[in-house]
């Protein structure tokens, strides 16, 4: 049985590739995790004796712009790969990686600003929630960065592949993996937008 026939057999019932379905399940569990964290923040915010309100540092706005740009760029990388524009695909994937690293840098810088504001990790309950939630989001982002690095290295190493790239055709397996990666990045982007809006509303 060829790879194409096997793929058809495994997706004939649901119309969804098993790996994509597994990613959706993982996203659902991560969504519940972040929902639980933000719900806990709302509960603790009701304790006026321990909660100290403050304005969210502007740097988190900048990091939001960066991660939205990342989502756009990595989607363009996927589109480029589907059109067999491999050089553009690799360039956009590399740029996506840089944007991800920049987002991570801005988040860490934001922690430094919070500390300078007198809101260290363990000194204030309202500040501690920002550290906790952003660090959990950052952990998922680091996973995305590591996978992106691996994908980029493989894309560079196979740039002279006589079967696919030199014939200007796409590798179906690589396209599937890229779609999974892009889907994960879109999810990370959506989670951060939710978190940013949540923080903006609850920290004034």
TABELRA-V548324 format. One record per backbone hydrogen bond with DSSP energy under -1.0 kcal/mol. NH is the residue of the N-H (numbers start at 1). CO is the residue of the C=O. If there is no record, write none. Layout:
BEGIN
nh & co
NH & CO
NH & CO
END
This chain:
BEGIN
nh & co
6 & 2
7 & 3
8 & 4
9 & 5
10 & 6
11 & 7
15 & 11
21 & 17
22 & 18
23 & 19
24 & 20
25 & 21
26 & 22
27 & 23
28 & 24
29 & 25
30 & 26
31 & 27
32 & 28
33 & 29
34 & 30
35 & 31
36 & 32
37 & 33
38 & 34
39 & 35
40 & 36
41 & 37
42 & 38
43 & 39
44 & 40
45 & 41
47 & 44
48 & 46
50 & 47
51 & 47
60 & 57
61 & 58
62 & 58
63 & 59
64 & 60
65 & 61
66 & 62
67 & 63
68 & 64
69 & 65
70 & 66
71 & 67
72 & 68
73 & 69
74 & 70
75 & 71
76 & 72
77 & 73
78 & 74
79 & 75
80 & 76
81 & 77
82 & 78
83 & 79
84 & 81
85 & 80
86 & 84
89 & 85
90 & 86
91 & 87
92 & 88
93 & 89
94 & 90
95 & 91
96 & 92
97 & 93
98 & 94
99 & 95
100 & 96
101 & 97
102 & 98
103 & 99
104 & 100
105 & 101
106 & 102
107 & 103
108 & 104
109 & 105
110 & 106
111 & 107
112 & 108
113 & 109
114 & 110
115 & 111
116 & 112
117 & 113
118 & 115
119 & 114
128 & 124
129 & 125
131 & 127
132 & 128
133 & 129
134 & 130
135 & 131
136 & 132
137 & 133
138 & 134
139 & 135
140 & 136
141 & 137
142 & 138
143 & 139
144 & 140
145 & 141
146 & 142
147 & 143
148 & 144
149 & 145
150 & 146
151 & 147
152 & 148
153 & 149
154 & 150
155 & 151
156 & 152
157 & 153
158 & 154
159 & 156
161 & 158
166 & 161
169 & 164
175 & 171
176 & 172
177 & 173
178 & 174
179 & 175
180 & 176
181 & 177
182 & 178
183 & 179
184 & 180
185 & 181
186 & 182
187 & 183
188 & 184
189 & 185
190 & 186
191 & 187
192 & 188
193 & 189
194 & 190
195 & 191
196 & 192
197 & 193
198 & 194
199 & 195
200 & 196
201 & 197
202 & 198
203 & 199
END
